[in-house]
Amino acid sequence: HTAYRRQRQMCIRDSYQQAADLGHSKAQTNLGMMYYNGHGTETDYTEAAKWFAQAAQQKDTMAQYNLACLYFHGTGVRRNTALACRWLETAINDGHEQSEILKQLLAHWKQQLP
């Protein structure tokens, strides 16, 4: 079953890749998650960040949140707390479904700014 699952994940990744290349933000976010989690591909945090950034620019709030987390933790990108806060604030302002929780997280992150 592992080989079948891997093949299926690769097929899904290829479908997301095609749509992402055409500029579909949800596909870009999903592709970023596949790279982040190593589903259908090797784990590649830099590639995940690239796809999250493209979707985030299109106001995809999940991508904005994911990108904020990558910047906060320095995963796949250089750690940058200020940029992490900016992306998290953008996700909140653009209507992320967990905005109230994210506001608390943002307050915590801002305490770590110089």
Helices and strands as residue ranges (DSSP letters): H 2-21, H 25-37, H 45-57, H 61-73, H 81-93, H 99-110
